[in-house]
Amino acid sequence: LLVDAISAAEQCVYLETQYFSSQRIFGALASRMEAADRPKLQIVVVVNERAEAVKEELAVGLRQAEIIEKLREVAPATGHALGVYWSRPAGKPDPFPSTYIHSKVTIVDDRFLSVGSANLTNRSRGVDTELHASWEASPDETSSELIRRIRDIRVSLLAEHSGYEGDANEAFGPVHDLVARLDAIADRSRLRKLGPPSPAQRAALDLLDPQSLPFDPADPGAEDAAAWDEPSDQRQRGRIASRITSAKTWVARKWPGR
């Protein structure tokens, strides 16, 4: 459903997710940006500044860093606008931790809205049991209560993340040049631009392929998918535990305290 929605996008794609490591969603965005003779998009992604712990960094953090870097290569090469952001909580000075994004929201052209439990990860999209509710305006609708309400949700989310105190509808309602307007207030508000991979992530990406790690499988029939969830085979459990221990040890030695 989300792949179809992104593929059909004509103006704007808004993604808000705890983690972004899904190869299918990345592929849908890249394919849409590379499609010839299609309108240029405003693509807004709101994620967490960093993974919560070493386990999450290994499971999805490195894949997210790699995917976002690839999107940042495709967007300017194809003429689309891409903005990737995180946000700070209200009333908290630096270096207070960032707002922890736990929502999973997809909005396309203010005509399609999906919200639920599934992150934009391989595992959520192919292995785990998840639940989403989605709404879509019919093709012949150009202005309707549903379209206005979906637009209001996108606007209110951007106002919340930025702490914007002015007219949010005026600031975030129009999708034309939306990324440029967000970039203009980012880092001067609670909304912040997500930076490039950290030195630790860059070093890890130079040493290994995140797609080779077993922690975020897309195939429910894969050996590692079953093992990571509820392993019944003790030898299989041991192999996965050994990989995790080795990865954690490597990270701890290279970056003490991370």
VENVENDA-V326021 format. One line per field, one symbol per residue. phi: phi as a letter, one per 20 degrees, with the letter a starting at -180 (. if undefined). A space follows every 50 residues. Layout:
phi=???
//
This chain:
phi=.ffffffegdcbcdccbfcccffffgfffffffeffmdgfddddcdcffb ffbggffffcffffgfffffffefgffdneeccdcccdffmdffdggfge fcfccccclldcccbrdefecfffeccfecccdccbffgeedbbffffff fffffffffffemfdefffffdffeflfffffffdfmdcfecffffgfgf ffffffebegfefeecfddfefgfffffecfdefffgfffffffffffff ffffcgnf
//
